[in-house]
């Protein structure tokens, strides 16, 4: 079938990018894979209706909505996935020890989503607002707060070195 071939080509070309974006949205590779599978399933159902020029935008919107929906589920708030259970209490981590991904995971979901879409996916304020169903002012505010929190978590020297 032509539909299956086209969809397969899209998945081959974009699945890795979607997985990376999903990871940045949720902070866990396993959850990111689940989000991508959910998004691809919904995209496959809608495939005949999706305009060819807007497949990436539609896939990104479905992925973000899936991340938001998944984040609303109760058990995600009560359980935290860790790589290994520590034998002793973990001492506090100094801000300099944090990497960008861990710092990003510490942001509130709204700020994290806006920062990922604006600075990872390189969407404009208008595109991000449309995708999230928020006003441009809210996107600007969430981006500013998110970047300020990242600066605080990572230390100003990380951002100043990039200039």
C-alpha positions in Angstrom: 0.0 0.0 0.0 1.2 3.5 -0.8 0.0 4.8 2.6 2.2 2.3 4.5 5.2 2.9 2.3 4.9 6.7 2.8 4.4 6.3 6.5 7.3 3.9 6.8 9.6 6.4 5.0 8.5 9.2 7.4 9.2 6.9 10.4 12.6 6.0 9.1 13.5 9.7 8.5 12.0 11.2 11.7 11.7 8.6 14.5 15.2 9.4 16.0 14.5 13.1 16.0 11.1 12.5 17.6 12.7 10.3 20.2 15.3 12.9 21.1 12.6 15.6 21.4 10.5 13.2 23.6 13.4 12.6 25.8 13.9 16.3 26.4 10.2 16.7 27.2 10.1 13.9 29.8 13.7 13.2 30.8 13.6 9.4 30.5 14.5 7.3 27.5 12.0 4.6 28.1 9.1 7.0 28.5 10.4 8.9 25.4 10.1 5.6 23.4 6.5 5.2 24.7 5.7 8.7 23.8 7.0 8.3 20.3 5.1 5.1 19.8 1.9 6.7 21.0 2.5 9.7 18.7 3.3 7.5 15.7 0.1 5.4 16.3 -2.0 8.5 16.3 -0.2 9.8 13.3 -0.7 6.6 11.4 -4.5 6.8 12.0 -4.6 10.4 10.8 -2.1 9.8 8.0 -4.6 10.2 5.1 -5.8 13.5 6.5 -2.4 15.0 7.2 -1.2 17.5 4.6 2.2 16.5 3.2 3.7 19.9 3.9 2.8 19.8 7.6 3.6 16.2 8.6 6.5 17.3 10.9 4.4 20.0 12.6 1.5 17.6 13.1 3.8 14.9 14.5 5.4 17.4 16.9 2.0 18.5 18.1 0.9 14.9 18.7 4.2 14.2 20.5 3.8 17.3 22.8 0.2 16.5 23.5 1.1 12.9 24.4 3.8 14.1 26.8 1.4 16.5 28.5 -1.3 13.8 28.7 1.2 11.2 30.0 2.4 13.7 32.6 -1.1 14.1 34.0 -1.4 10.5 35.0 -1.2 10.0 38.7 1.4 7.3 39.1 4.0 9.4 37.3 3.8 11.9 40.2 4.4 9.3 42.8 7.1 7.2 41.3 10.5 8.3 40.1 12.7 6.0 37.9 16.3 5.6 38.9 19.1 3.7 37.3 20.2 2.0 40.5 19.0 2.1 44.1 21.7 3.8 46.2 23.1 1.9 49.2 23.3 5.2 51.2 21.7 8.5 51.1 22.7 10.6 48.1 24.3 13.9 49.2 23.1 17.1 47.7 24.4 17.8 44.2 26.2 21.1 43.6 24.8 23.2 40.7 28.1 22.8 38.9 27.7 19.0 38.8 24.4 19.2 36.9 24.4 18.6 33.2 21.9 20.3 30.8 19.6 17.3 30.5 19.3 16.9 34.3 18.8 20.7 34.7 16.1 20.6 32.0 14.3 17.7 33.8 14.1 20.0 36.9 12.1 22.6 35.1 8.3 22.6 35.5 6.7 20.8 32.5 5.3 24.0 30.9 8.7 25.7 30.9 10.5 22.6 29.8 8.1 22.1 26.9 8.5 25.7 25.8 12.3 25.6 26.1 12.6 22.4 24.1 10.3 23.6 21.3 11.9 27.1 21.1 15.6 26.2 21.5 15.9 22.5 20.5 13.2 22.3 17.8 14.0 25.9 16.8 10.4 27.0 16.5 9.4 30.6 16.5 7.4 32.1 19.3 4.3 32.1 17.0 4.8 28.5 16.0 5.3 27.4 19.7 2.2 29.3 20.8 0.1 27.8 18.1 1.4 24.3 18.8 0.7 24.5 22.5 -2.5 26.5 22.2 -1.1 29.3 24.3 -0.6 33.0 23.7 2.7 34.4 22.5 3.1 36.3 25.7 2.8 33.1 27.7 5.4 31.4 25.5 7.8 34.3 25.9 7.2 34.3 29.7 7.7 30.6 30.0 10.8 30.7 27.9 12.3 33.5 29.9 11.5 31.8 33.2 12.9 28.5 31.9 16.1 30.0 30.7 16.5 31.9 34.0 16.1 28.7 35.9 18.6 26.9 33.7 21.1 29.7 34.3 20.6 29.3 38.0 21.0 25.6 37.9 23.9 25.5 35.5 25.7 28.6 36.6 26.0 31.7 34.5 29.5 30.7 33.1 27.8 28.1 30.9 25.7 30.7 29.1 28.4 33.4 29.1 31.0 31.1 27.4 28.7 30.7 24.4 28.8 34.4 23.6 
